[in-house]
Amino acid sequence: MTTYIAFLRAVNVGGRTVKMERLRALFTELGLGGVRSYIQSGNVFFTTEEADRAALTRRIEEHLAAELGYEVPVMLRTVEEVEELVAADPFAGVEVTPEVRLCVVFLSEPLPAEYTFPVVSPKGDWEIIGGTPGAVFTVMHLKDGRLGGNPAAAFPKSYRGSGTSRFFHTTVKILAAAKKG
């Protein structure tokens, strides 16, 4: 039995509102066990014996699209994978100030091997400082109190995957909540 964390993109943003009770019900309808959610930004925990992660991801995405009427990219990670990410401390050495936010962008597909770090935006509002096949680590710099720019704009045009961001401190909390189950 594997416990997954589903990081969902496009949930409760841009007018696409889904109550967490409904979201949990949609996952339960798929026969997934122990379904729970964490905060309103599309984080769902569940257990399954299904071994084919790609097929499971497609099944979840197809069900969400059919029931919600729009595509919801899903990035599945095991609890152990998120534990490894957090333990690696990808932001070690980054000075956190009131103007700095640390973000993990969970990816559906690895970036091409030729993609190198760091990458800094032309406006200096973000920098991708590193990554793994499943995530990139972004330092966001607030300008006038607001987050600006989209680090995914720096991905090569050939990249066909998608991603969803979580603040690093929120990722730590998501992991803790998933482990409580």
SERO-4910 file (N, C-alpha, C, O; in steps of 0.05 Angstrom, whole numbers):
BEGIN
 pado doro    nc1    nc2    nc3   cac1   cac2   cac3    cc1    cc2    cc3    oc1    oc2    oc3
  Met    A     17    -24      0      0      0      0     18     25      0     36     27     17
  Thr    A     13     43    -18     29     67    -21     12     91    -13    -11     93    -21
  Thr    A     23    109      2      9    134      8     21    156    -11     45    160    -12
  Tyr    A      3    168    -26     10    189    -44      0    216    -35    -20    218    -20
  Ile    A     14    236    -43      5    264    -41      0    273    -69     18    273    -86
  Ala    A    -24    281    -75    -31    292   -102    -30    323    -99    -46    335    -85
  Phe    A    -11    335   -114     -9    364   -115    -24    371   -141    -15    365   -163
  Leu    A    -47    385   -138    -64    392   -160    -59    421   -169    -56    439   -153
  Arg    A    -59    424   -195    -57    451   -206    -84    461   -215   -101    445   -222
  Ala    A    -89    486   -213   -114    499   -222   -138    493   -205   -161    492   -215
  Val    A   -133    488   -179   -156    484   -161   -157    508   -142   -137    516   -129
  Asn    A   -181    520   -141   -186    544   -124   -169    568   -132   -160    583   -114
  Val    A   -165    571   -158   -152    595   -169   -167    602   -194   -179    585   -207
  Gly    A   -167    627   -201   -179    636   -226   -209    629   -229   -218    624   -251
  Gly    A   -223    630   -207   -252    624   -208   -259    595   -209   -283    588   -211
  Arg    A   -240    577   -208   -245    549   -208   -246    538   -180   -226    527   -169
  Thr    A   -269    542   -167   -272    535   -139   -282    507   -135   -302    499   -148
  Val    A   -269    492   -118   -277    465   -111   -275    462    -81   -254    466    -69
  Lys    A   -298    456    -69   -297    451    -40   -281    426    -35   -283    406    -50
  Met    A   -267    425    -13   -250    402     -7   -266    377     -3   -257    355     -9
  Glu    A   -290    380      8   -308    357     11   -314    344    -16   -313    319    -19
  Arg    A   -319    360    -36   -324    350    -63   -299    337    -75   -300    316    -87
  Leu    A   -276    350    -71   -251    340    -81   -245    312    -69   -237    294    -83
  Arg    A   -249    310    -43   -244    284    -30   -263    263    -41   -255    240    -45
  Ala    A   -288    270    -46   -308    252    -57   -299    242    -84   -303    219    -91
  Leu    A   -288    260   -101   -279    252   -128   -257    232   -126   -256    213   -142
  Phe    A   -239    235   -107   -217    215   -104   -228    189    -93   -219    167   -101
  Thr    A   -247    190    -75   -259    166    -64   -274    151    -85   -273    126    -85
  Glu    A   -287    165   -104   -302    152   -126   -283    134   -142   -293    115   -155
  Leu    A   -258    140   -142   -238    125   -158   -229    100   -143   -212     85   -153
  Gly    A   -240     95   -119   -232     71   -104   -206     75    -88   -195     55    -79
  Leu    A   -198    100    -84   -173    105    -69   -180    106    -39   -202    114    -32
  Gly    A   -162     97    -23   -167     95      6   -157    118     22   -139    133     13
  Gly    A   -168    121     46   -158    141     65   -156    169     54   -137    183     61
  Val    A   -174    177     38   -173    203     24   -176    226     44   -196    227     59
  Arg    A   -157    244     44   -158    268     61   -147    291     44   -134    287     24
  Ser    A   -153    315     53   -142    339     39   -129    358     59   -134    356     83
  Tyr    A   -113    376     48   -100    396     65   -102    423     52    -95    426     29
  Ile    A   -113    442     66   -119    469     58   -132    470     31   -136    449     18
  Gln    A   -140    493     22   -157    496     -1   -142    497    -28   -155    501    -49
  Ser    A   -116    492    -28   -101    496    -53    -96    470    -69    -79    469    -87
  Gly    A   -111    449    -63   -110    425    -79    -88    406    -71    -70    400    -88
  Asn    A    -88    397    -47    -69    377    -37    -86    354    -25   -100    358     -6
  Val    A    -83    331    -37    -99    308    -29    -81    284    -23    -62    278    -37
  Phe    A    -87    271      0    -72    247      8    -90    223      4   -114    225      9
  Phe    A    -78    201     -4    -94    177     -7    -75    152     -7    -51    155    -11
  Thr    A    -86    129     -4    -71    104     -6    -82     88    -29   -105     89    -36
  Thr    A    -64     72    -41    -72     54    -62    -52     32    -65    -28     34    -57
  Glu    A    -60     10    -77    -42    -12    -84    -35    -10   -113    -18    -26   -123
  Glu    A    -46      8   -127    -41     12   -156    -12     19   -160     -2     39   -149
  Ala    A      3      3   -175     32      6   -178     40     25   -201     62     36   -201
  Asp    A     23     28   -221     30     43   -245     23     73   -240      0     81   -244
  Arg    A     43     89   -232     38    117   -225     27    133   -249      9    149   -246
  Ala    A     38    128   -272     30    143   -296      0    137   -302    -15    156   -308
  Ala    A     -7    112   -300    -35    105   -306    -54    116   -284    -76    126   -290
  Leu    A    -45    115   -259    -60    126   -237    -64    157   -241    -86    167   -237
  Thr    A    -43    170   -249    -44    199   -253    -65    205   -275    -82    223   -272
  Arg    A    -63    191   -298    -82    195   -320   -110    190   -311   -128    205   -318
  Arg    A   -114    169   -296   -141    162   -286   -153    184   -269   -176    191   -272
  Ile    A   -136    195   -251   -145    217   -234   -151    242   -251   -172    255   -247
  Glu    A   -133    249   -268   -137    273   -285   -162    270   -302   -177    290   -305
  Glu    A   -166    247   -314   -190    243   -331   -216    246   -315   -235    258   -323
  His    A   -216    234   -291   -239    235   -273   -245    264   -265   -268    273   -265
  Leu    A   -224    278   -257   -227    306   -248   -238    323   -271   -256    340   -268
  Ala    A   -226    320   -295   -235    335   -318   -264    330   -325   -280    348   -331
  Ala    A   -272    304   -324   -300    297   -330   -319    309   -310   -341    318   -317
  Glu    A   -312    308   -284   -330    317   -263   -329    347   -259   -350    359   -251
  Leu    A   -306    360   -263   -304    389   -258   -307    406   -283   -313    430   -281
  Gly    A   -304    394   -306   -307    409   -331   -283    424   -340   -285    440   -358
  Tyr    A   -260    419   -328   -235    431   -337   -212    413   -329   -214    397   -311
  Glu    A   -189    416   -342   -166    400   -336   -153    408   -310   -151    432   -304
  Val    A   -145    388   -295   -131    392   -270   -106    375   -271   -107    351   -265
  Pro    A    -83    386   -278    -58    371   -278    -52    361   -249    -56    376   -230
  Val    A    -43    336   -247    -38    323   -222     -9    315   -221      1    301   -239
  Met    A      5    323   -200     32    314   -194     32    296   -170     28    306   -147
  Leu    A     35    270   -174     35    251   -152     63    247   -141     82    243   -155
  Arg    A     65    247   -114     90    242   -100     83    224    -76     63    227    -63
  Thr    A    101    205    -71     98    189    -47    106    206    -23    121    226    -26
  Val    A     97    198      0    106    211     25    136    211     27    149    230     34
  Glu    A    148    188     20    177    185     22    192    204      3    212    215     10
  Glu    A    181    208    -21    193    227    -40    193    255    -29    212    270    -32
  Val    A    171    263    -17    169    290     -6    187    292     19    199    313     23
  Glu    A    189    271     34    208    271     57    236    276     47    251    291     59
  Glu    A    244    262     26    271    266     15    276    294      5    297    306     10
  Leu    A    256    305     -8    258    333    -18    262    352      5    280    369      5
  Val    A    246    350     26    248    368     49    274    363     64    287    383     72
  Ala    A    283    338     67    308    332     81    332    343     66    352    349     79
  Ala    A    330    344     40    352    355     24    357    384     28    378    395     21
  Asp    A    338    398     41    341    426     47    350    442     23    371    454     23
  Pro    A    334    443      1    342    455    -24    347    485    -22    359    496    -41
  Phe    A    338    498     -1    342    526      1    363    534     22    364    557     31
  Ala    A    380    515     30    401    520     49    418    543     38    426    543     15
  Gly    A    424    562     55    441    584     48    425    608     36    437    629     32
  Val    A    400    605     31    384    627     20    374    644     44    361    633     62
  Glu    A    380    669     44    372    686     65    342    693     62    334    705     41
  Val    A    326    686     81    298    692     80    293    719     93    301    724    116
  Thr    A    280    736     79    273    763     88    243    767     84    230    749     72
  Pro    A    231    789     93    203    793     87    196    795     57    173    793     49
  Glu    A    217    800     41    212    803     12    219    777     -4    218    777    -28
  Val    A    225    756     10    233    731     -3    214    708      4    206    705     27
  Arg    A    206    694    -17    189    670    -14    203    646    -27    215    649    -49
  Leu    A    203    623    -14    215    599    -24    193    581    -35    175    574    -20
  Cys    A    196    572    -60    175    556    -73    187    531    -85    208    531    -96
  Val    A    171    510    -82    177    485    -96    156    483   -119    132    485   -114
  Val    A    166    479   -143    148    474   -166    150    444   -172    170    434   -182
  Phe    A    128    430   -166    126    401   -171    120    398   -201    102    410   -212
  Leu    A    136    382   -215    134    378   -244    121    352   -251    124    332   -237
  Ser    A    106    352   -273     94    327   -283    114    311   -299    112    286   -301
  Glu    A    134    324   -311    154    311   -327    181    324   -320    182    348   -314
  Pro    A    203    309   -321    229    322   -316    235    343   -337    227    340   -361
  Leu    A    250    363   -329    260    382   -349    281    368   -366    293    349   -358
  Pro    A    286    378   -391    306    366   -408    334    367   -394    340    385   -378
  Ala    A    350    347   -399    376    344   -387    394    369   -391    411    375   -374
  Glu    A    391    383   -413    407    406   -419    399    431   -404    413    451   -405
  Tyr    A    377    430   -390    368    453   -374    387    456   -349    390    437   -334
  Thr    A    399    479   -346    419    482   -325    410    504   -305    395    523   -313
  Phe    A    419    502   -281    413    521   -260    438    536   -253    460    526   -257
  Pro    A    436    560   -242    411    575   -236    401    589   -261    416    594   -280
  Val    A    376    597   -259    363    614   -280    350    637   -265    336    634   -246
  Val    A    356    661   -274    346    686   -262    329    700   -282    336    703   -305
  Ser    A    306    710   -273    288    725   -290    301    751   -299    317    762   -284
  Pro    A    293    761   -322    304    787   -331    298    810   -312    314    829   -310
  Lys    A    276    809   -298    268    830   -279    279    826   -251    277    843   -234
  Gly    A    291    802   -247    302    796   -221    281    790   -200    286    791   -176
  Asp    A    256    783   -209    235    777   -190    234    748   -181    219    741   -162
  Trp    A    250    731   -194    252    703   -185    278    691   -196    290    701   -215
  Glu    A    286    669   -183    309    654   -193    304    625   -186    296    618   -164
  Ile    A    309    608   -206    308    579   -201    336    571   -194    355    572   -210
  Ile    A    339    562   -168    366    557   -158    375    528   -162    399    522   -159
  Gly    A    357    510   -167    364    482   -170    340    465   -175    317    475   -177
  Gly    A    344    439   -178    322    422   -182    329    392   -181    352    385   -179
  Thr    A    309    376   -183    311    347   -185    294    340   -209    281    357   -221
  Pro    A    293    315   -217    275    308   -239    246    314   -235    231    319   -254
  Gly    A    237    315   -209    209    320   -203    202    347   -193    178    353   -188
  Ala    A    222    365   -189    216    391   -178    238    411   -184    261    404   -188
  Val    A    230    437   -184    250    458   -185    246    476   -160    224    478   -150
  Phe    A    268    488   -151    267    504   -127    272    533   -135    292    541   -146
  Thr    A    252    549   -128    251    577   -137    250    596   -114    235    593    -94
  Val    A    267    617   -116    267    638    -96    252    661   -110    260    671   -130
  Met    A    230    670    -97    214    692   -108    220    717    -92    222    717    -67
  His    A    223    739   -106    229    765    -94    205    783    -97    197    789   -120
  Leu    A    193    791    -75    170    808    -77    178    836    -87    198    847    -79
  Lys    A    162    847   -104    165    874   -115    140    889   -107    118    882   -115
  Asp    A    143    911    -92    120    926    -83    100    908    -68     76    912    -70
  Gly    A    111    889    -53     94    871    -37     80    849    -52     63    836    -40
  Arg    A     87    846    -77     73    826    -94     92    807   -107    115    814   -114
  Leu    A     83    782   -110     99    763   -126     95    769   -155     72    775   -163
  Gly    A    116    768   -170    113    773   -199    127    752   -215    143    737   -205
  Gly    A    120    752   -241    134    734   -259    126    705   -255    115    697   -234
  Asn    A    132    689   -275    126    661   -275    151    645   -282    160    646   -305
  Pro    A    164    632   -263    188    617   -269    185    596   -291    205    590   -304
  Ala    A    161    586   -295    157    566   -316    163    579   -344    167    564   -363
  Ala    A    162    605   -346    169    618   -371    198    613   -379    205    615   -403
  Ala    A    214    605   -360    242    599   -366    246    570   -376    268    563   -385
  Phe    A    226    553   -374    229    526   -384    231    526   -414    219    544   -427
  Pro    A    246    508   -425    249    507   -455    222    504   -468    204    491   -457
  Lys    A    220    514   -492    194    512   -507    187    483   -512    164    476   -516
  Ser    A    207    465   -512    203    437   -517    190    423   -493    181    400   -496
  Tyr    A    190    436   -470    179    423   -446    148    421   -449    135    441   -452
  Arg    A    138    397   -447    109    392   -450     95    385   -424     72    379   -424
  Gly    A    110    385   -402     98    379   -376     84    403   -364     82    424   -377
  Ser    A     75    399   -340     63    421   -325     74    421   -297     88    402   -289
  Gly    A     67    441   -282     77    442   -255     58    457   -237     40    472   -247
  Thr    A     61    454   -211     45    469   -192     63    476   -169     80    460   -160
  Ser    A     61    501   -159     78    512   -139     66    510   -111     42    512   -107
  Arg    A     83    505    -92     76    507    -63     99    521    -49    123    517    -56
  Phe    A     92    539    -31    114    550    -14    127    528      0    115    508      7
  Phe    A    153    530      5    168    509     18    158    503     46    155    480     54
  His    A    152    525     61    141    520     88    114    506     87    107    491    105
  Thr    A     98    511     66     73    497     63     78    467     56     63    450     65
  Thr    A     98    462     39    105    435     32    112    419     57    104    396     60
  Val    A    127    431     75    134    418    101    108    411    116    106    390    128
  Lys    A     90    430    117     64    425    131     48    404    117     35    387    131
  Ile    A     47    404     91     33    383     76     44    355     83     29    337     88
  Leu    A     70    353     83     83    328     90     75    319    118     68    296    122
  Ala    A     76    337    137     69    330    164     40    320    166     34    301    180
  Ala    A     22    334    152     -6    326    152     -9    298    139    -25    282    148
  Ala    A      5    293    117      3    268    103     12    245    121      1    223    120
  Lys    A     33    250    137     45    229    154     27    223    178     29    201    190
  Lys    A      9    241    185     -9    236    207    -30    214    202    -40    202    220
  Gly    A    -36    210    176    -56    192    168    -52    164    177    -68    146    171
***
